[in-house]
Amino acid sequence: MICEAILKIKADAQVSVSGTDIDTCVIDWLDGNPTNITKAEIKSKLDETNYIIKRLEEYPNHNDCIHALLDGGDTLTDLQSKRQAIKLKYPKGA
């Protein structure tokens, strides 16, 4: 996720990251980091997109979605309610 956050800041950054914690990881700037991206900027970008990870961890799995689509009715309604509750729990940009 750290590399993805860096690429959201600078799409053509050339970087290698060792570790998964922004506070302790080692970032090897293969392009010399010409725009001087800081760990604080990366951390901010990670925080902006953290809701995606949290949502994905709690969303119903693919099999549940397929069964809800095939079964329809209350099954599909229940699945949609679960997804909406997760979206409210982890709103974009929060």
Gaussian input, Z-matrix of N, CA and C with variables (Angstrom, degrees):
# hf/3-21g

backbone

0 1
 N
 C     1     B1
 C     2     B2     1     A1
 N     3     B3     2     A2     1     D1
 C     4     B4     3     A3     2     D2
 C     5     B5     4     A4     3     D3
 N     6     B6     5     A5     4     D4
 C     7     B7     6     A6     5     D5
 C     8     B8     7     A7     6     D6
 N     9     B9     8     A8     7     D7
 C    10    B10     9     A9     8     D8
 C    11    B11    10    A10     9     D9
 N    12    B12    11    A11    10    D10
 C    13    B13    12    A12    11    D11
 C    14    B14    13    A13    12    D12
 N    15    B15    14    A14    13    D13
 C    16    B16    15    A15    14    D14
 C    17    B17    16    A16    15    D15
 N    18    B18    17    A17    16    D16
 C    19    B19    18    A18    17    D17
 C    20    B20    19    A19    18    D18
 N    21    B21    20    A20    19    D19
 C    22    B22    21    A21    20    D20
 C    23    B23    22    A22    21    D21
 N    24    B24    23    A23    22    D22
 C    25    B25    24    A24    23    D23
 C    26    B26    25    A25    24    D24
 N    27    B27    26    A26    25    D25
 C    28    B28    27    A27    26    D26
 C    29    B29    28    A28    27    D27
 N    30    B30    29    A29    28    D28
 C    31    B31    30    A30    29    D29
 C    32    B32    31    A31    30    D30
 N    33    B33    32    A32    31    D31
 C    34    B34    33    A33    32    D32
 C    35    B35    34    A34    33    D33
 N    36    B36    35    A35    34    D34
 C    37    B37    36    A36    35    D35
 C    38    B38    37    A37    36    D36
 N    39    B39    38    A38    37    D37
 C    40    B40    39    A39    38    D38
 C    41    B41    40    A40    39    D39
 N    42    B42    41    A41    40    D40
 C    43    B43    42    A42    41    D41
 C    44    B44    43    A43    42    D42
 N    45    B45    44    A44    43    D43
 C    46    B46    45    A45    44    D44
 C    47    B47    46    A46    45    D45
 N    48    B48    47    A47    46    D46
 C    49    B49    48    A48    47    D47
 C    50    B50    49    A49    48    D48
 N    51    B51    50    A50    49    D49
 C    52    B52    51    A51    50    D50
 C    53    B53    52    A52    51    D51
 N    54    B54    53    A53    52    D52
 C    55    B55    54    A54    53    D53
 C    56    B56    55    A55    54    D54
 N    57    B57    56    A56    55    D55
 C    58    B58    57    A57    56    D56
 C    59    B59    58    A58    57    D57
 N    60    B60    59    A59    58    D58
 C    61    B61    60    A60    59    D59
 C    62    B62    61    A61    60    D60
 N    63    B63    62    A62    61    D61
 C    64    B64    63    A63    62    D62
 C    65    B65    64    A64    63    D63
 N    66    B66    65    A65    64    D64
 C    67    B67    66    A66    65    D65
 C    68    B68    67    A67    66    D66
 N    69    B69    68    A68    67    D67
 C    70    B70    69    A69    68    D68
 C    71    B71    70    A70    69    D69
 N    72    B72    71    A71    70    D70
 C    73    B73    72    A72    71    D71
 C    74    B74    73    A73    72    D72
 N    75    B75    74    A74    73    D73
 C    76    B76    75    A75    74    D74
 C    77    B77    76    A76    75    D75
 N    78    B78    77    A77    76    D76
 C    79    B79    78    A78    77    D77
 C    80    B80    79    A79    78    D78
 N    81    B81    80    A80    79    D79
 C    82    B82    81    A81    80    D80
 C    83    B83    82    A82    81    D81
 N    84    B84    83    A83    82    D82
 C    85    B85    84    A84    83    D83
 C    86    B86    85    A85    84    D84
 N    87    B87    86    A86    85    D85
 C    88    B88    87    A87    86    D86
 C    89    B89    88    A88    87    D87
 N    90    B90    89    A89    88    D88
 C    91    B91    90    A90    89    D89
 C    92    B92    91    A91    90    D90
 N    93    B93    92    A92    91    D91
 C    94    B94    93    A93    92    D92
 C    95    B95    94    A94    93    D93
 N    96    B96    95    A95    94    D94
 C    97    B97    96    A96    95    D95
 C    98    B98    97    A97    96    D96
 N    99    B99    98    A98    97    D97
 C   100   B100    99    A99    98    D98
 C   101   B101   100   A100    99    D99
 N   102   B102   101   A101   100   D100
 C   103   B103   102   A102   101   D101
 C   104   B104   103   A103   102   D102
 N   105   B105   104   A104   103   D103
 C   106   B106   105   A105   104   D104
 C   107   B107   106   A106   105   D105
 N   108   B108   107   A107   106   D106
 C   109   B109   108   A108   107   D107
 C   110   B110   109   A109   108   D108
 N   111   B111   110   A110   109   D109
 C   112   B112   111   A111   110   D110
 C   113   B113   112   A112   111   D111
 N   114   B114   113   A113   112   D112
 C   115   B115   114   A114   113   D113
 C   116   B116   115   A115   114   D114
 N   117   B117   116   A116   115   D115
 C   118   B118   117   A117   116   D116
 C   119   B119   118   A118   117   D117
 N   120   B120   119   A119   118   D118
 C   121   B121   120   A120   119   D119
 C   122   B122   121   A121   120   D120
 N   123   B123   122   A122   121   D121
 C   124   B124   123   A123   122   D122
 C   125   B125   124   A124   123   D123
 N   126   B126   125   A125   124   D124
 C   127   B127   126   A126   125   D125
 C   128   B128   127   A127   126   D126
 N   129   B129   128   A128   127   D127
 C   130   B130   129   A129   128   D128
 C   131   B131   130   A130   129   D129
 N   132   B132   131   A131   130   D130
 C   133   B133   132   A132   131   D131
 C   134   B134   133   A133   132   D132
 N   135   B135   134   A134   133   D133
 C   136   B136   135   A135   134   D134
 C   137   B137   136   A136   135   D135
 N   138   B138   137   A137   136   D136
 C   139   B139   138   A138   137   D137
 C   140   B140   139   A139   138   D138
 N   141   B141   140   A140   139   D139
 C   142   B142   141   A141   140   D140
 C   143   B143   142   A142   141   D141
 N   144   B144   143   A143   142   D142
 C   145   B145   144   A144   143   D143
 C   146   B146   145   A145   144   D144
 N   147   B147   146   A146   145   D145
 C   148   B148   147   A147   146   D146
 C   149   B149   148   A148   147   D147
 N   150   B150   149   A149   148   D148
 C   151   B151   150   A150   149   D149
 C   152   B152   151   A151   150   D150
 N   153   B153   152   A152   151   D151
 C   154   B154   153   A153   152   D152
 C   155   B155   154   A154   153   D153
 N   156   B156   155   A155   154   D154
 C   157   B157   156   A156   155   D155
 C   158   B158   157   A157   156   D156
 N   159   B159   158   A158   157   D157
 C   160   B160   159   A159   158   D158
 C   161   B161   160   A160   159   D159
 N   162   B162   161   A161   160   D160
 C   163   B163   162   A162   161   D161
 C   164   B164   163   A163   162   D162
 N   165   B165   164   A164   163   D163
 C   166   B166   165   A165   164   D164
 C   167   B167   166   A166   165   D165
 N   168   B168   167   A167   166   D166
 C   169   B169   168   A168   167   D167
 C   170   B170   169   A169   168   D168
 N   171   B171   170   A170   169   D169
 C   172   B172   171   A171   170   D170
 C   173   B173   172   A172   171   D171
 N   174   B174   173   A173   172   D172
 C   175   B175   174   A174   173   D173
 C   176   B176   175   A175   174   D174
 N   177   B177   176   A176   175   D175
 C   178   B178   177   A177   176   D176
 C   179   B179   178   A178   177   D177
 N   180   B180   179   A179   178   D178
 C   181   B181   180   A180   179   D179
 C   182   B182   181   A181   180   D180
 N   183   B183   182   A182   181   D181
 C   184   B184   183   A183   182   D182
 C   185   B185   184   A184   183   D183
 N   186   B186   185   A185   184   D184
 C   187   B187   186   A186   185   D185
 C   188   B188   187   A187   186   D186
 N   189   B189   188   A188   187   D187
 C   190   B190   189   A189   188   D188
 C   191   B191   190   A190   189   D189
 N   192   B192   191   A191   190   D190
 C   193   B193   192   A192   191   D191
 C   194   B194   193   A193   192   D192
 N   195   B195   194   A194   193   D193
 C   196   B196   195   A195   194   D194
 C   197   B197   196   A196   195   D195
 N   198   B198   197   A197   196   D196
 C   199   B199   198   A198   197   D197
 C   200   B200   199   A199   198   D198
 N   201   B201   200   A200   199   D199
 C   202   B202   201   A201   200   D200
 C   203   B203   202   A202   201   D201
 N   204   B204   203   A203   202   D202
 C   205   B205   204   A204   203   D203
 C   206   B206   205   A205   204   D204
 N   207   B207   206   A206   205   D205
 C   208   B208   207   A207   206   D206
 C   209   B209   208   A208   207   D207
 N   210   B210   209   A209   208   D208
 C   211   B211   210   A210   209   D209
 C   212   B212   211   A211   210   D210
 N   213   B213   212   A212   211   D211
 C   214   B214   213   A213   212   D212
 C   215   B215   214   A214   213   D213
 N   216   B216   215   A215   214   D214
 C   217   B217   216   A216   215   D215
 C   218   B218   217   A217   216   D216
 N   219   B219   218   A218   217   D217
 C   220   B220   219   A219   218   D218
 C   221   B221   220   A220   219   D219
 N   222   B222   221   A221   220   D220
 C   223   B223   222   A222   221   D221
 C   224   B224   223   A223   222   D222
 N   225   B225   224   A224   223   D223
 C   226   B226   225   A225   224   D224
 C   227   B227   226   A226   225   D225
 N   228   B228   227   A227   226   D226
 C   229   B229   228   A228   227   D227
 C   230   B230   229   A229   228   D228
 N   231   B231   230   A230   229   D229
 C   232   B232   231   A231   230   D230
 C   233   B233   232   A232   231   D231
 N   234   B234   233   A233   232   D232
 C   235   B235   234   A234   233   D233
 C   236   B236   235   A235   234   D234
 N   237   B237   236   A236   235   D235
 C   238   B238   237   A237   236   D236
 C   239   B239   238   A238   237   D237
 N   240   B240   239   A239   238   D238
 C   241   B241   240   A240   239   D239
 C   242   B242   241   A241   240   D240
 N   243   B243   242   A242   241   D241
 C   244   B244   243   A243   242   D242
 C   245   B245   244   A244   243   D243
 N   246   B246   245   A245   244   D244
 C   247   B247   246   A246   245   D245
 C   248   B248   247   A247   246   D246
 N   249   B249   248   A248   247   D247
 C   250   B250   249   A249   248   D248
 C   251   B251   250   A250   249   D249
 N   252   B252   251   A251   250   D250
 C   253   B253   252   A252   251   D251
 C   254   B254   253   A253   252   D252
 N   255   B255   254   A254   253   D253
 C   256   B256   255   A255   254   D254
 C   257   B257   256   A256   255   D255
 N   258   B258   257   A257   256   D256
 C   259   B259   258   A258   257   D257
 C   260   B260   259   A259   258   D258
 N   261   B261   260   A260   259   D259
 C   262   B262   261   A261   260   D260
 C   263   B263   262   A262   261   D261
 N   264   B264   263   A263   262   D262
 C   265   B265   264   A264   263   D263
 C   266   B266   265   A265   264   D264
 N   267   B267   266   A266   265   D265
 C   268   B268   267   A267   266   D266
 C   269   B269   268   A268   267   D267
 N   270   B270   269   A269   268   D268
 C   271   B271   270   A270   269   D269
 C   272   B272   271   A271   270   D270
 N   273   B273   272   A272   271   D271
 C   274   B274   273   A273   272   D272
 C   275   B275   274   A274   273   D273
 N   276   B276   275   A275   274   D274
 C   277   B277   276   A276   275   D275
 C   278   B278   277   A277   276   D276
 N   279   B279   278   A278   277   D277
 C   280   B280   279   A279   278   D278
 C   281   B281   280   A280   279   D279

   B1=1.4437
   B2=1.5299
   B3=1.3244
   B4=1.4648
   B5=1.5275
   B6=1.3200
   B7=1.4714
   B8=1.5230
   B9=1.3325
   B10=1.4548
   B11=1.5336
   B12=1.3272
   B13=1.4626
   B14=1.5286
   B15=1.3241
   B16=1.4674
   B17=1.5256
   B18=1.3298
   B19=1.4639
   B20=1.5267
   B21=1.3212
   B22=1.4653
   B23=1.5317
   B24=1.3176
   B25=1.4626
   B26=1.5237
   B27=1.3380
   B28=1.4761
   B29=1.5246
   B30=1.3035
   B31=1.4671
   B32=1.5247
   B33=1.3228
   B34=1.4658
   B35=1.5338
   B36=1.3329
   B37=1.4719
   B38=1.5193
   B39=1.3092
   B40=1.4633
   B41=1.5129
   B42=1.3422
   B43=1.4583
   B44=1.5174
   B45=1.3270
   B46=1.4598
   B47=1.5240
   B48=1.3407
   B49=1.4627
   B50=1.5174
   B51=1.3344
   B52=1.4667
   B53=1.5233
   B54=1.3325
   B55=1.4578
   B56=1.5130
   B57=1.3364
   B58=1.4590
   B59=1.5277
   B60=1.3051
   B61=1.4614
   B62=1.5249
   B63=1.3196
   B64=1.4635
   B65=1.5230
   B66=1.3265
   B67=1.4659
   B68=1.5225
   B69=1.3422
   B70=1.4691
   B71=1.5263
   B72=1.3102
   B73=1.4672
   B74=1.5300
   B75=1.3292
   B76=1.4582
   B77=1.5200
   B78=1.3136
   B79=1.4632
   B80=1.5138
   B81=1.3266
   B82=1.4612
   B83=1.5289
   B84=1.3131
   B85=1.4584
   B86=1.5186
   B87=1.3257
   B88=1.4578
   B89=1.5246
   B90=1.3414
   B91=1.4663
   B92=1.5302
   B93=1.3403
   B94=1.4604
   B95=1.5258
   B96=1.3377
   B97=1.4620
   B98=1.5334
   B99=1.3410
   B100=1.4701
   B101=1.5246
   B102=1.3307
   B103=1.4699
   B104=1.5273
   B105=1.3291
   B106=1.4763
   B107=1.5315
   B108=1.3232
   B109=1.4619
   B110=1.5277
   B111=1.3199
   B112=1.4621
   B113=1.5311
   B114=1.3307
   B115=1.4646
   B116=1.5244
   B117=1.3068
   B118=1.4646
   B119=1.5335
   B120=1.3319
   B121=1.4684
   B122=1.5247
   B123=1.3294
   B124=1.4627
   B125=1.5251
   B126=1.3211
   B127=1.4634
   B128=1.5268
   B129=1.3071
   B130=1.4610
   B131=1.5249
   B132=1.3178
   B133=1.4714
   B134=1.5260
   B135=1.3339
   B136=1.4668
   B137=1.5256
   B138=1.3242
   B139=1.4610
   B140=1.5290
   B141=1.3237
   B142=1.4664
   B143=1.5262
   B144=1.3287
   B145=1.4657
   B146=1.5254
   B147=1.3184
   B148=1.4614
   B149=1.5244
   B150=1.3339
   B151=1.4639
   B152=1.5288
   B153=1.3137
   B154=1.4633
   B155=1.5236
   B156=1.3110
   B157=1.4649
   B158=1.5198
   B159=1.3223
   B160=1.4617
   B161=1.5212
   B162=1.3324
   B163=1.4613
   B164=1.5200
   B165=1.3167
   B166=1.4586
   B167=1.5207
   B168=1.3316
   B169=1.4620
   B170=1.5279
   B171=1.3288
   B172=1.4602
   B173=1.5262
   B174=1.3189
   B175=1.4684
   B176=1.5306
   B177=1.3277
   B178=1.4645
   B179=1.5383
   B180=1.3215
   B181=1.4619
   B182=1.5322
   B183=1.3260
   B184=1.4662
   B185=1.5269
   B186=1.3277
   B187=1.4630
   B188=1.5216
   B189=1.3273
   B190=1.4674
   B191=1.5282
   B192=1.3199
   B193=1.4661
   B194=1.5266
   B195=1.3134
   B196=1.4680
   B197=1.5223
   B198=1.3242
   B199=1.4685
   B200=1.5273
   B201=1.3073
   B202=1.4640
   B203=1.5235
   B204=1.3341
   B205=1.4630
   B206=1.5214
   B207=1.3207
   B208=1.4660
   B209=1.5254
   B210=1.3266
   B211=1.4645
   B212=1.5266
   B213=1.3318
   B214=1.4641
   B215=1.5170
   B216=1.3074
   B217=1.4612
   B218=1.5163
   B219=1.3430
   B220=1.4627
   B221=1.5269
   B222=1.3198
   B223=1.4659
   B224=1.5238
   B225=1.3126
   B226=1.4656
   B227=1.5246
   B228=1.2978
   B229=1.4645
   B230=1.5220
   B231=1.3347
   B232=1.4653
   B233=1.5279
   B234=1.3277
   B235=1.4596
   B236=1.5315
   B237=1.3171
   B238=1.4624
   B239=1.5316
   B240=1.3208
   B241=1.4665
   B242=1.5268
   B243=1.3396
   B244=1.4697
   B245=1.5223
   B246=1.3282
   B247=1.4629
   B248=1.5241
   B249=1.3353
   B250=1.4647
   B251=1.5282
   B252=1.3218
   B253=1.4660
   B254=1.5296
   B255=1.3250
   B256=1.4656
   B257=1.5255
   B258=1.3243
   B259=1.4697
   B260=1.5285
   B261=1.3232
   B262=1.4668
   B263=1.5288
   B264=1.3347
   B265=1.4659
   B266=1.5277
   B267=1.3421
   B268=1.4632
   B269=1.5275
   B270=1.3274
   B271=1.4722
   B272=1.5294
   B273=1.3042
   B274=1.4684
   B275=1.5135
   B276=1.3185
   B277=1.4549
   B278=1.5135
   B279=1.3364
   B280=1.4657
   B281=1.5122
   A1=111.98
   A2=116.60
   A3=118.92
   A4=110.33
   A5=116.30
   A6=119.50
   A7=110.75
   A8=116.96
   A9=120.72
   A10=110.72
   A11=116.40
   A12=120.27
   A13=110.49
   A14=116.33
   A15=120.29
   A16=110.24
   A17=116.28
   A18=120.15
   A19=112.19
   A20=117.50
   A21=119.64
   A22=110.33
   A23=116.02
   A24=120.49
   A25=110.24
   A26=115.82
   A27=121.45
   A28=107.83
   A29=115.86
   A30=122.56
   A31=113.88
   A32=118.13
   A33=119.69
   A34=112.74
   A35=116.26
   A36=119.65
   A37=109.75
   A38=115.05
   A39=121.41
   A40=106.47
   A41=114.83
   A42=119.64
   A43=110.96
   A44=114.51
   A45=122.17
   A46=106.54
   A47=116.00
   A48=120.06
   A49=109.57
   A50=115.93
   A51=122.20
   A52=107.41
   A53=115.83
   A54=120.89
   A55=110.96
   A56=115.40
   A57=120.52
   A58=112.98
   A59=117.86
   A60=122.43
   A61=108.17
   A62=116.94
   A63=120.92
   A64=111.90
   A65=117.50
   A66=119.92
   A67=113.50
   A68=117.14
   A69=120.06
   A70=113.65
   A71=118.10
   A72=119.99
   A73=110.70
   A74=113.91
   A75=120.84
   A76=106.93
   A77=115.55
   A78=121.29
   A79=108.56
   A80=116.12
   A81=121.93
   A82=107.11
   A83=115.30
   A84=120.93
   A85=108.92
   A86=116.99
   A87=121.97
   A88=111.56
   A89=116.33
   A90=120.60
   A91=112.08
   A92=117.04
   A93=121.07
   A94=114.31
   A95=117.61
   A96=122.83
   A97=110.96
   A98=116.84
   A99=120.04
   A100=114.65
   A101=118.16
   A102=119.77
   A103=111.79
   A104=116.19
   A105=122.21
   A106=113.65
   A107=116.19
   A108=121.38
   A109=107.91
   A110=116.23
   A111=120.99
   A112=110.97
   A113=115.65
   A114=119.92
   A115=110.46
   A116=117.70
   A117=120.92
   A118=110.65
   A119=116.64
   A120=120.39
   A121=110.84
   A122=115.57
   A123=120.26
   A124=110.00
   A125=115.83
   A126=120.46
   A127=110.39
   A128=117.26
   A129=121.67
   A130=110.65
   A131=116.48
   A132=120.65
   A133=110.30
   A134=117.43
   A135=120.82
   A136=110.59
   A137=116.48
   A138=121.11
   A139=111.26
   A140=116.86
   A141=121.63
   A142=112.09
   A143=116.73
   A144=120.44
   A145=113.23
   A146=117.18
   A147=121.15
   A148=112.37
   A149=117.13
   A150=120.28
   A151=111.53
   A152=117.82
   A153=121.60
   A154=110.18
   A155=116.41
   A156=121.26
   A157=110.29
   A158=116.20
   A159=119.81
   A160=111.50
   A161=116.78
   A162=119.58
   A163=111.22
   A164=117.03
   A165=120.62
   A166=112.28
   A167=116.47
   A168=120.42
   A169=111.84
   A170=117.48
   A171=121.02
   A172=114.72
   A173=117.80
   A174=119.52
   A175=110.85
   A176=116.95
   A177=119.59
   A178=109.81
   A179=116.31
   A180=119.18
   A181=110.72
   A182=115.64
   A183=120.79
   A184=112.41
   A185=117.28
   A186=119.75
   A187=111.45
   A188=117.03
   A189=120.48
   A190=110.70
   A191=116.48
   A192=120.57
   A193=110.90
   A194=116.68
   A195=120.49
   A196=110.43
   A197=116.68
   A198=119.86
   A199=111.02
   A200=117.77
   A201=120.65
   A202=110.78
   A203=116.28
   A204=119.73
   A205=111.40
   A206=116.08
   A207=120.05
   A208=112.09
   A209=116.66
   A210=120.69
   A211=111.72
   A212=116.48
   A213=120.47
   A214=112.21
   A215=115.49
   A216=121.67
   A217=113.60
   A218=114.93
   A219=121.30
   A220=112.43
   A221=116.96
   A222=120.10
   A223=110.45
   A224=116.19
   A225=120.45
   A226=110.76
   A227=117.24
   A228=121.38
   A229=110.93
   A230=116.86
   A231=121.23
   A232=111.05
   A233=116.42
   A234=120.63
   A235=110.12
   A236=116.79
   A237=120.35
   A238=110.61
   A239=117.04
   A240=121.13
   A241=111.13
   A242=116.66
   A243=120.59
   A244=110.39
   A245=116.39
   A246=120.36
   A247=111.00
   A248=116.85
   A249=120.07
   A250=110.74
   A251=117.31
   A252=120.88
   A253=110.74
   A254=116.91
   A255=121.54
   A256=110.05
   A257=116.84
   A258=120.04
   A259=110.86
   A260=116.34
   A261=119.17
   A262=111.47
   A263=115.89
   A264=121.26
   A265=110.65
   A266=116.62
   A267=122.39
   A268=109.65
   A269=118.91
   A270=120.70
   A271=111.93
   A272=114.96
   A273=120.65
   A274=110.34
   A275=114.77
   A276=120.30
   A277=116.30
   A278=117.00
   A279=118.50
   A280=111.20
   D1=-27.73
   D2=-178.99
   D3=-65.85
   D4=-44.69
   D5=178.06
   D6=-60.90
   D7=-41.56
   D8=179.67
   D9=-62.56
   D10=-40.43
   D11=178.54
   D12=-63.49
   D13=-42.39
   D14=178.31
   D15=-61.51
   D16=-42.67
   D17=-179.32
   D18=-69.11
   D19=-23.64
   D20=174.05
   D21=-73.21
   D22=-28.67
   D23=177.21
   D24=-78.28
   D25=-45.02
   D26=-179.09
   D27=-140.65
   D28=102.06
   D29=-171.18
   D30=-58.56
   D31=-27.42
   D32=-177.42
   D33=-105.04
   D34=18.29
   D35=178.28
   D36=-62.73
   D37=142.02
   D38=176.01
   D39=-113.35
   D40=109.68
   D41=-169.46
   D42=-148.77
   D43=151.58
   D44=173.29
   D45=-129.62
   D46=136.52
   D47=-177.62
   D48=-123.66
   D49=131.47
   D50=173.85
   D51=-110.12
   D52=116.56
   D53=-179.27
   D54=110.22
   D55=164.06
   D56=-177.14
   D57=-117.96
   D58=-5.05
   D59=179.60
   D60=-103.04
   D61=121.22
   D62=-175.99
   D63=-59.23
   D64=-30.11
   D65=-178.14
   D66=-75.06
   D67=-25.76
   D68=-175.50
   D69=-118.70
   D70=-5.55
   D71=-176.71
   D72=-69.35
   D73=161.19
   D74=174.92
   D75=-110.23
   D76=122.41
   D77=-179.86
   D78=-105.66
   D79=121.53
   D80=177.89
   D81=-104.77
   D82=106.43
   D83=-179.02
   D84=-81.57
   D85=101.33
   D86=-177.42
   D87=-70.32
   D88=-20.91
   D89=178.62
   D90=-102.87
   D91=7.21
   D92=179.18
   D93=81.44
   D94=3.75
   D95=179.52
   D96=53.34
   D97=61.75
   D98=-174.35
   D99=-63.83
   D100=-21.43
   D101=179.41
   D102=-100.20
   D103=7.54
   D104=176.17
   D105=54.27
   D106=50.18
   D107=176.78
   D108=-66.43
   D109=130.23
   D110=-178.10
   D111=-100.92
   D112=162.52
   D113=175.52
   D114=-62.51
   D115=-32.60
   D116=177.90
   D117=-62.89
   D118=-41.46
   D119=177.58
   D120=-65.16
   D121=-41.28
   D122=179.34
   D123=-64.79
   D124=-44.40
   D125=179.39
   D126=-60.15
   D127=-41.73
   D128=178.20
   D129=-61.11
   D130=-42.74
   D131=179.32
   D132=-66.88
   D133=-38.45
   D134=176.20
   D135=-61.43
   D136=-43.26
   D137=179.48
   D138=-61.85
   D139=-37.40
   D140=179.68
   D141=-62.62
   D142=-34.60
   D143=-174.81
   D144=-106.23
   D145=4.55
   D146=-178.07
   D147=-61.89
   D148=-29.23
   D149=-179.88
   D150=-59.47
   D151=-30.86
   D152=-179.24
   D153=-62.82
   D154=-47.63
   D155=-179.61
   D156=-61.88
   D157=-46.30
   D158=-179.04
   D159=-62.43
   D160=-41.23
   D161=177.69
   D162=-63.16
   D163=-46.46
   D164=-177.74
   D165=-61.16
   D166=-34.22
   D167=179.43
   D168=-66.29
   D169=-27.41
   D170=-174.78
   D171=-108.31
   D172=-17.07
   D173=179.27
   D174=-58.79
   D175=150.59
   D176=173.52
   D177=-58.82
   D178=147.85
   D179=-178.95
   D180=-74.94
   D181=171.73
   D182=-176.48
   D183=-58.87
   D184=-41.01
   D185=-179.92
   D186=-61.57
   D187=-42.03
   D188=177.70
   D189=-61.36
   D190=-40.37
   D191=179.64
   D192=-65.79
   D193=-44.22
   D194=179.51
   D195=-61.88
   D196=-46.18
   D197=179.83
   D198=-63.10
   D199=-39.18
   D200=179.00
   D201=-64.20
   D202=-40.36
   D203=178.22
   D204=-65.79
   D205=-41.81
   D206=-179.35
   D207=-71.79
   D208=-38.48
   D209=-177.61
   D210=-79.58
   D211=-33.79
   D212=-179.90
   D213=64.05
   D214=-159.52
   D215=175.94
   D216=55.35
   D217=-136.56
   D218=-176.99
   D219=-63.39
   D220=-32.02
   D221=-179.91
   D222=-61.28
   D223=-45.42
   D224=179.37
   D225=-69.15
   D226=-40.70
   D227=178.21
   D228=-61.92
   D229=-42.97
   D230=178.29
   D231=-62.61
   D232=-42.41
   D233=179.94
   D234=-63.56
   D235=-43.74
   D236=179.35
   D237=-63.60
   D238=-36.93
   D239=177.79
   D240=-65.34
   D241=-41.01
   D242=178.05
   D243=-62.25
   D244=-46.12
   D245=-179.40
   D246=-62.36
   D247=-41.57
   D248=-179.74
   D249=-65.74
   D250=-39.11
   D251=178.52
   D252=-62.65
   D253=-38.65
   D254=178.84
   D255=-68.18
   D256=-40.60
   D257=177.63
   D258=-62.11
   D259=-38.91
   D260=178.30
   D261=-70.21
   D262=-34.95
   D263=179.61
   D264=-67.18
   D265=-38.14
   D266=-178.51
   D267=-124.38
   D268=76.02
   D269=-178.06
   D270=-70.26
   D271=156.48
   D272=176.84
   D273=-59.32
   D274=136.29
   D275=175.22
   D276=72.54
   D277=9.08
   D278=-179.75
   D279=-95.84

